[in-house]
Amino acid sequence: MGLSNTLLAGFRRVLPSPFVIALLLTGLTMALAWGFGEYPDRAGAWKQVLRAWEGGVWNPGLLVFAYQMMLILVLGHVVVLSRPMERVIGRITALARDGASAALLVASSTVLVAFFNWGLALIFGAILARKVGEHAQQRGIAIHYPLVGACGYLGLMTYNGGISCSAAIKASEPGHITTLLQGVVAPEALAAYPASIPTSLTVFHPSNLWTFAALLIGLSTLAWWLGKRSPGQAPSLAETTLGPVEEVPLKGAEQLDRNAWVSRVFAGVIFTAFFLQYWPRLTRFDLTPDMLNFFMLGLGVLLHGSIGNFRRAVGAAIGGTAGILIQFPLYFGIMGIMANSGLIQMVSDFFVAIGTETTFPIYTFISAGIVNLFIPSGGGQWAVQGPVILQAAIDLGVSPSKTLMALAYGDQLTNMMQPFWALPLLGITGLKAREILPYTLIFMLFGVVAFLVGLLFW
């Protein structure tokens, strides 16, 4: 693990907090736009840069997108905090007999959950890792708790192969690609681009499903192998309450907050409206952020059994969205600058110049992994990098859906060395980033191979 610890020390020396990174990236983009942007009036270029930045920060369509991503995280967290999910986690935890089986259980369960919702997987994996640690402590089972914690984070390296992939579900919205490229591509050239990319060509494409299956089997096996070879001991964990607490007694009409039938009727209305509105899209495996969030809303209300429990779970979950709330607008501002200055076109021209139909998806994968270190969000990265790769893909004759998934794979890969999304897990498990990073880096190396093979045989 010496190499991993060396890398961690290096990252801590050169990488500031994610918010400061977003500020630095904003400043760098402003400088590049002012120095190299295509502005007829060079003397007033700095004013145009600032106006483009302000327009991007408050772009109405992108702000809707940020809210959709916040809901994906919150509603996934809410579902995990329900009592039925707590019982499921308890049954899984009881299967841990030693360090190897503990790592295998957490890794496989977290990756499977990640296929359905990244926010759900993030909190599910964290709570499962914590419960496995408590189970080992109570029974004196020797496990390597940092490895188990790292396994609980694996959903953030695999979720883009599932139905909550930010780029894929956003691109599937009618007219999204056209909207994304407005102001970036000349109006007469937009006809060459698809108006949207259905999830049947991305998430549900056979190549992606095979890649996800390979990750599930490979990461689970690797976790088991590491558990066999990592020295362990029964962890020592303080008692913690992970779920919502009971409220004081209510009186009169306030008791509706705890009435089970109120939540059941509300959930029934949600599910009825969901299937009436979205059934045709479901039959085509064509999902959108609104579809996913609407279903998760109904599921959360139903599983918590009362509006009061649901409301408390939302209060417990909403703190995890702070990064999205404040950082996404900064990334939207970066996109506004790049589109207005012509930087997107310059980058696209560079990729077209060096890429071929075979190599371009690989370049996209690598560049997405690097960009993710600075923009640790699939949604934010799609907003900034999406127009660039789509324009280059069309110019090179590369499938837009394959290009989108290449970006998605690269984006999720380097989450294993980017601690931004690990903060909820670290808080729940009580671990430090430096404790889990040696293992997440090993998992990342396996992911590099799996994703490159998946792209080559797409």
C-alpha positions as CSV (number, residue, x, y, z in Angstrom):
1,M,0.0,0.0,0.0
2,G,3.1,2.3,0.0
3,L,2.3,3.7,-3.5
4,S,-1.3,4.5,-2.5
5,N,-0.1,6.4,0.7
6,T,2.4,8.3,-1.4
7,L,-0.3,9.3,-3.9
8,L,-2.5,10.4,-1.0
9,A,0.2,12.6,0.4
10,G,0.7,14.1,-3.0
11,F,-3.0,14.8,-3.5
12,R,-3.3,16.4,0.0
13,R,-0.4,18.8,-0.9
14,V,-1.6,19.9,-4.3
15,L,-5.4,19.6,-4.2
16,P,-7.5,22.1,-2.2
17,S,-11.1,21.6,-1.3
18,P,-13.6,20.9,-4.1
19,F,-15.1,24.4,-3.8
20,V,-11.8,26.1,-4.0
21,I,-11.0,23.9,-7.1
22,A,-14.2,25.2,-8.7
23,L,-13.2,28.8,-8.0
24,L,-9.6,28.2,-9.4
25,L,-11.1,26.5,-12.5
26,T,-13.4,29.5,-13.0
27,G,-10.5,31.9,-12.8
28,L,-8.4,29.8,-15.2
29,T,-11.3,29.6,-17.7
30,M,-11.8,33.4,-17.4
31,A,-8.1,34.0,-18.1
32,L,-8.1,31.6,-21.1
33,A,-11.2,33.2,-22.5
34,W,-9.8,36.7,-22.1
35,G,-6.4,35.7,-23.6
36,F,-7.5,33.4,-26.5
37,G,-11.3,33.9,-26.9
38,E,-12.7,35.1,-30.2
39,Y,-13.8,38.7,-29.4
40,P,-14.0,41.4,-32.0
41,D,-13.5,44.1,-29.4
42,R,-10.3,43.0,-27.5
43,A,-10.4,46.0,-25.2
44,G,-13.8,45.0,-23.9
45,A,-13.2,41.3,-23.8
46,W,-13.0,41.2,-20.0
47,K,-16.6,42.6,-19.9
48,Q,-17.9,40.0,-22.2
49,V,-16.2,37.3,-20.2
50,L,-17.9,38.5,-17.0
51,R,-21.3,38.8,-18.7
52,A,-21.0,35.3,-20.2
53,W,-20.0,33.9,-16.7
54,E,-23.0,35.6,-15.0
55,G,-25.3,34.3,-17.8
56,G,-24.1,30.8,-17.3
57,V,-24.4,30.9,-13.5
58,W,-28.1,31.7,-13.7
59,N,-28.9,29.7,-16.9
60,P,-32.5,28.6,-16.1
61,G,-32.3,25.2,-17.9
62,L,-29.0,24.3,-16.1
63,L,-30.4,25.3,-12.7
64,V,-33.3,22.9,-13.3
65,F,-30.7,20.3,-14.0
66,A,-28.9,21.0,-10.7
67,Y,-32.2,20.7,-8.8
68,Q,-32.8,17.3,-10.5
69,M,-29.4,16.1,-9.4
70,M,-30.0,17.3,-5.8
71,L,-33.3,15.4,-5.7
72,I,-31.6,12.2,-6.9
73,L,-29.2,12.3,-4.0
74,V,-31.7,13.4,-1.4
75,L,-34.4,10.9,-2.4
76,G,-31.9,8.0,-2.6
77,H,-30.7,8.9,0.9
78,V,-34.4,9.1,2.1
79,V,-35.1,5.6,0.9
80,V,-32.1,4.2,2.7
81,L,-33.2,5.7,6.0
82,S,-36.5,3.9,5.9
83,R,-37.2,1.0,8.3
84,P,-37.7,-1.6,5.5
85,M,-34.3,-0.8,4.1
86,E,-32.8,-0.9,7.6
87,R,-34.1,-4.5,7.9
88,V,-32.7,-5.4,4.5
89,I,-29.3,-4.0,5.6
90,G,-29.5,-5.9,8.8
91,R,-30.1,-9.2,7.0
92,I,-27.2,-8.6,4.7
93,T,-24.9,-7.7,7.6
94,A,-25.6,-11.0,9.4
95,L,-24.0,-12.9,6.5
96,A,-20.5,-11.4,7.3
97,R,-18.5,-14.3,8.8
98,D,-14.9,-13.0,8.3
99,G,-12.9,-10.2,6.7
100,A,-13.2,-11.6,3.2
101,S,-17.0,-12.2,3.3
102,A,-17.5,-8.8,4.9
103,A,-15.7,-7.0,2.0
104,L,-17.5,-9.2,-0.6
105,L,-20.9,-8.4,0.8
106,V,-20.4,-4.7,1.0
107,A,-18.8,-4.5,-2.5
108,S,-21.4,-6.6,-4.3
109,S,-24.4,-5.1,-2.6
110,T,-23.2,-1.5,-3.1
111,V,-22.5,-2.0,-6.8
112,L,-25.9,-3.6,-7.4
113,V,-27.7,-0.8,-5.7
114,A,-25.7,1.7,-7.7
115,F,-27.3,0.4,-10.9
116,F,-30.6,1.9,-9.7
117,N,-29.6,5.1,-8.0
118,W,-26.3,6.7,-7.2
119,G,-27.5,8.7,-4.2
120,L,-29.1,5.5,-2.8
121,A,-25.9,3.6,-3.3
122,L,-23.7,6.3,-1.7
123,I,-25.7,6.2,1.5
124,F,-26.6,2.5,1.4
125,G,-22.9,1.6,1.0
126,A,-21.9,3.9,3.9
127,I,-24.6,2.6,6.2
128,L,-23.9,-1.1,5.2
129,A,-20.2,-0.7,5.9
130,R,-21.0,0.9,9.3
131,K,-23.4,-1.9,10.2
132,V,-20.9,-4.6,9.1
133,G,-18.4,-2.9,11.4
134,E,-20.8,-2.9,14.3
135,H,-21.7,-6.5,13.6
136,A,-18.0,-7.5,13.6
137,Q,-17.4,-5.5,16.8
138,Q,-20.3,-7.2,18.6
139,R,-19.2,-10.7,17.6
140,G,-15.5,-10.3,17.7
141,I,-15.0,-10.9,14.0
142,A,-11.7,-9.7,12.6
143,I,-12.2,-7.5,9.6
144,H,-10.2,-4.7,7.9
145,Y,-12.6,-1.9,8.5
146,P,-11.0,0.6,6.1
147,L,-11.3,-2.0,3.3
148,V,-15.0,-2.5,4.1
149,G,-15.4,1.3,4.0
150,A,-13.8,1.5,0.6
151,C,-16.1,-1.2,-0.6
152,G,-19.0,0.9,0.5
153,Y,-17.8,3.6,-1.9
154,L,-17.7,1.5,-5.0
155,G,-21.1,2.6,-6.2
156,L,-19.5,5.9,-7.2
157,M,-17.3,4.1,-9.6
158,T,-20.1,2.1,-11.2
159,Y,-23.3,4.1,-11.1
160,N,-22.9,5.7,-14.5
161,G,-23.5,2.2,-15.9
162,G,-27.0,2.4,-14.3
163,I,-30.2,4.2,-14.6
164,S,-29.2,7.3,-12.6
165,C,-26.3,8.1,-14.9
166,S,-26.5,11.9,-14.9
167,A,-25.3,12.5,-18.5
168,A,-27.4,9.6,-20.0
169,I,-30.7,10.4,-18.3
170,K,-30.3,14.1,-19.1
171,A,-29.4,13.4,-22.7
172,S,-32.5,11.3,-23.0
173,E,-34.8,14.3,-22.4
174,P,-36.6,15.4,-25.5
175,G,-34.6,18.3,-27.1
176,H,-31.8,18.2,-24.5
177,I,-28.9,17.9,-27.0
178,T,-30.3,20.8,-29.1
179,T,-30.7,22.9,-26.0
180,L,-27.2,22.0,-24.7
181,L,-25.6,23.0,-28.0
182,Q,-27.5,26.3,-28.6
183,G,-25.0,29.1,-28.7
184,V,-22.1,26.6,-29.2
185,V,-23.0,25.2,-32.6
186,A,-24.3,27.3,-35.5
187,P,-28.1,27.0,-35.9
188,E,-27.8,25.6,-39.4
189,A,-25.5,22.8,-38.1
190,L,-27.8,21.6,-35.3
191,A,-29.6,19.4,-37.8
192,A,-26.6,17.0,-37.8
193,Y,-27.0,16.3,-34.1
194,P,-29.7,14.1,-32.5
195,A,-32.3,16.1,-30.5
196,S,-31.8,13.5,-27.7
197,I,-30.1,10.2,-27.0
198,P,-32.4,7.5,-25.6
199,T,-31.2,5.4,-22.7
200,S,-31.7,2.3,-24.8
201,L,-28.5,3.4,-26.7
202,T,-26.5,4.2,-23.5
203,V,-27.4,2.6,-20.2
204,F,-29.4,-0.3,-21.7
205,H,-27.0,-0.9,-24.6
206,P,-25.7,-4.5,-24.4
207,S,-22.1,-3.3,-24.3
208,N,-22.8,-1.2,-21.2
209,L,-24.7,-4.0,-19.5
210,W,-21.8,-6.5,-20.1
211,T,-19.3,-3.9,-18.8
212,F,-21.4,-3.4,-15.6
213,A,-21.7,-7.2,-15.1
214,A,-17.9,-7.5,-15.4
215,L,-17.5,-4.7,-12.8
216,L,-19.9,-6.4,-10.4
217,I,-18.1,-9.8,-10.6
218,G,-14.6,-8.4,-10.8
219,L,-14.8,-5.8,-8.0
220,S,-16.6,-8.3,-5.7
221,T,-13.9,-10.9,-6.3
222,L,-11.1,-8.3,-5.8
223,A,-12.7,-7.2,-2.6
224,W,-12.9,-10.8,-1.3
225,W,-9.2,-11.4,-2.3
226,L,-8.1,-8.2,-0.5
227,G,-10.2,-9.2,2.5
228,K,-8.3,-12.5,2.7
229,R,-4.9,-10.8,2.6
230,S,-5.5,-7.7,4.7
231,P,-4.8,-8.1,8.4
232,G,-7.8,-7.2,10.5
233,Q,-9.3,-7.0,13.9
234,A,-12.7,-6.4,15.5
235,P,-13.3,-2.6,15.0
236,S,-14.1,-0.3,17.9
237,L,-17.0,2.0,17.0
238,A,-19.0,4.5,19.0
239,E,-22.7,4.0,19.1
240,T,-24.6,6.1,16.5
241,T,-28.1,6.7,15.3
242,L,-28.3,6.6,11.5
243,G,-32.0,6.9,11.0
244,P,-34.5,9.6,11.8
245,V,-35.5,10.0,15.5
246,E,-39.0,10.0,16.9
247,E,-40.8,13.3,17.3
248,V,-42.7,14.5,20.4
249,P,-46.4,13.5,20.6
250,L,-48.7,15.4,18.3
251,K,-52.3,16.6,18.9
252,G,-55.4,17.2,16.8
253,A,-54.8,17.7,13.1
254,E,-51.1,17.4,13.6
255,Q,-51.6,13.6,14.0
256,L,-52.1,13.4,10.2
257,D,-48.3,13.6,10.1
258,R,-48.2,10.1,11.5
259,N,-51.3,8.6,9.8
260,A,-50.2,5.7,7.6
261,W,-53.2,6.1,5.3
262,V,-52.2,9.6,4.4
263,S,-48.8,8.5,3.2
264,R,-50.2,5.4,1.4
265,V,-52.8,7.5,-0.5
266,F,-50.2,10.0,-1.4
267,A,-47.8,7.3,-2.6
268,G,-50.6,5.7,-4.6
269,V,-51.4,9.0,-6.3
270,I,-47.7,9.4,-7.2
271,F,-47.4,5.9,-8.6
272,T,-50.7,6.2,-10.6
273,A,-49.6,9.4,-12.2
274,F,-46.1,8.0,-12.8
275,F,-47.4,5.0,-14.8
276,L,-50.0,7.1,-16.7
277,Q,-47.5,9.6,-17.7
278,Y,-44.3,7.5,-18.3
279,W,-45.5,4.0,-19.3
280,P,-44.6,4.4,-23.0
281,R,-41.1,5.6,-22.1
282,L,-40.7,2.7,-19.7
283,T,-41.4,0.2,-22.3
284,R,-38.6,1.7,-24.4
285,F,-36.2,1.7,-21.5
286,D,-36.0,5.5,-22.0
287,L,-35.6,7.2,-18.6
288,T,-35.3,10.8,-17.6
289,P,-34.3,12.6,-14.3
290,D,-38.0,13.5,-13.7
291,M,-39.1,9.9,-14.1
292,L,-36.4,8.6,-11.7
293,N,-37.1,11.3,-9.0
294,F,-40.9,10.9,-9.3
295,F,-40.6,7.2,-8.7
296,M,-38.2,7.6,-5.8
297,L,-40.5,10.2,-4.2
298,G,-43.4,7.8,-4.2
299,L,-41.1,5.0,-2.9
300,G,-39.7,7.1,-0.1
301,V,-43.2,8.2,1.1
302,L,-44.4,4.6,1.0
303,L,-41.4,3.0,2.8
304,H,-41.4,5.5,5.6
305,G,-45.0,4.8,6.5
306,S,-46.0,8.4,7.4
307,I,-45.5,11.9,6.2
308,G,-43.7,12.8,9.5
309,N,-41.1,10.0,9.1
310,F,-40.6,11.0,5.4
311,R,-40.2,14.7,6.3
312,R,-37.6,13.9,9.0
313,A,-35.7,11.7,6.6
314,V,-35.6,14.5,4.1
315,G,-34.2,16.8,6.8
316,A,-31.5,14.3,7.6
317,A,-30.6,13.8,3.9
318,I,-30.6,17.3,2.5
319,G,-27.3,18.3,4.0
320,G,-25.5,16.1,1.6
321,T,-26.6,18.3,-1.3
322,A,-24.6,21.4,-0.2
323,G,-21.9,20.7,-2.7
324,I,-24.3,20.5,-5.6
325,L,-26.2,23.6,-4.5
326,I,-23.3,25.9,-4.4
327,Q,-20.8,24.4,-6.9
328,F,-23.0,23.5,-9.9
329,P,-23.7,27.2,-10.7
330,L,-20.0,27.8,-10.8
331,Y,-19.6,25.0,-13.4
332,F,-22.5,26.5,-15.4
333,G,-20.7,29.8,-15.4
334,I,-17.6,28.0,-16.8
335,M,-19.8,26.5,-19.5
336,G,-21.2,30.0,-20.3
337,I,-17.7,31.4,-20.7
338,M,-16.4,28.6,-22.9
339,A,-19.5,28.8,-25.2
340,N,-19.3,32.6,-25.5
341,S,-15.6,32.8,-26.1
342,G,-15.2,30.0,-28.7
343,L,-13.1,27.9,-26.4
344,I,-15.4,24.9,-26.8
345,Q,-14.9,25.0,-30.6
346,M,-11.1,25.2,-30.1
347,V,-11.0,22.2,-27.9
348,S,-13.3,20.3,-30.2
349,D,-11.1,21.1,-33.2
350,F,-8.1,19.8,-31.2
351,F,-9.8,16.4,-30.5
352,V,-10.8,16.2,-34.2
353,A,-7.3,16.8,-35.2
354,I,-5.7,14.0,-33.1
355,G,-8.6,11.6,-32.9
356,T,-10.0,8.8,-35.1
357,E,-13.2,6.8,-34.9
358,T,-11.4,4.2,-32.8
359,T,-9.2,6.4,-30.5
360,F,-11.6,9.3,-29.8
361,P,-13.7,7.4,-27.2
362,I,-10.5,6.5,-25.4
363,Y,-9.3,10.1,-25.4
364,T,-12.7,11.1,-24.1
365,F,-12.5,8.5,-21.3
366,I,-9.1,9.7,-20.3
367,S,-9.9,13.4,-20.4
368,A,-13.1,12.8,-18.5
369,G,-11.2,11.1,-15.7
370,I,-8.8,14.1,-15.5
371,V,-11.6,16.7,-15.6
372,N,-13.5,14.8,-12.8
373,L,-10.7,15.6,-10.4
374,F,-11.6,19.3,-10.9
375,I,-15.3,19.0,-11.5
376,P,-16.3,16.1,-9.2
377,S,-19.9,15.8,-10.6
378,G,-21.2,13.8,-13.5
379,G,-23.9,16.4,-14.1
380,G,-21.5,19.4,-13.8
381,Q,-19.0,17.7,-16.1
382,W,-21.7,16.9,-18.7
383,A,-22.7,20.6,-18.7
384,V,-19.1,21.7,-19.3
385,Q,-17.6,18.8,-21.4
386,G,-20.7,17.5,-23.1
387,P,-20.8,20.1,-25.9
388,V,-17.1,19.6,-26.6
389,I,-17.2,15.8,-27.0
390,L,-20.5,15.8,-28.9
391,Q,-19.3,18.3,-31.5
392,A,-16.0,16.4,-32.0
393,A,-17.8,13.0,-32.1
394,I,-20.1,14.2,-34.9
395,D,-17.2,15.7,-36.9
396,L,-15.3,12.4,-36.6
397,G,-18.3,10.1,-37.3
398,V,-18.3,8.5,-33.8
399,S,-21.5,7.4,-32.2
400,P,-22.8,10.1,-29.8
401,S,-24.1,7.4,-27.4
402,K,-20.7,5.6,-27.2
403,T,-19.0,9.0,-26.7
404,L,-21.4,9.9,-23.9
405,M,-20.7,6.6,-22.1
406,A,-16.9,7.1,-22.6
407,L,-17.3,10.4,-20.7
408,A,-19.5,8.8,-18.1
409,Y,-17.0,6.0,-17.5
410,G,-14.0,8.4,-17.1
411,D,-16.0,10.7,-14.9
412,Q,-16.9,7.9,-12.4
413,L,-13.5,6.2,-12.5
414,T,-11.5,8.9,-10.7
415,N,-14.1,9.3,-8.0
416,M,-11.9,6.7,-6.4
417,M,-9.2,9.3,-5.9
418,Q,-11.5,12.3,-5.4
419,P,-12.8,12.6,-1.8
420,F,-15.7,15.0,-2.7
421,W,-18.5,12.4,-2.8
422,A,-16.9,10.3,-0.1
423,L,-17.7,12.9,2.6
424,P,-21.1,11.3,3.6
425,L,-19.4,7.8,3.8
426,L,-16.6,9.1,5.9
427,G,-19.0,10.8,8.3
428,I,-21.1,7.7,8.7
429,T,-18.3,5.2,9.0
430,G,-15.9,7.4,11.1
431,L,-13.1,6.6,8.7
432,K,-10.5,9.0,7.2
433,A,-9.9,9.5,3.5
434,R,-6.3,8.4,3.9
435,E,-7.6,5.1,5.3
436,I,-9.8,4.1,2.4
437,L,-7.8,5.6,-0.5
438,P,-5.2,2.8,-0.8
439,Y,-8.0,0.4,-1.5
440,T,-10.1,2.7,-3.7
441,L,-7.0,3.2,-5.9
442,I,-6.6,-0.6,-6.3
443,F,-10.3,-0.8,-7.3
444,M,-9.7,2.1,-9.7
445,L,-6.9,0.2,-11.5
446,F,-9.3,-2.7,-12.1
447,G,-11.9,-0.2,-13.4
448,V,-9.4,1.2,-16.0
449,V,-9.1,-2.2,-17.6
450,A,-12.8,-3.0,-17.5
451,F,-13.9,0.4,-19.0
452,L,-11.2,0.3,-21.7
453,V,-12.2,-3.2,-22.8
454,G,-15.9,-2.2,-22.7
455,L,-15.2,0.7,-25.0
456,L,-13.0,-1.2,-27.4
457,F,-15.7,-3.9,-27.9
458,W,-18.7,-1.4,-27.9
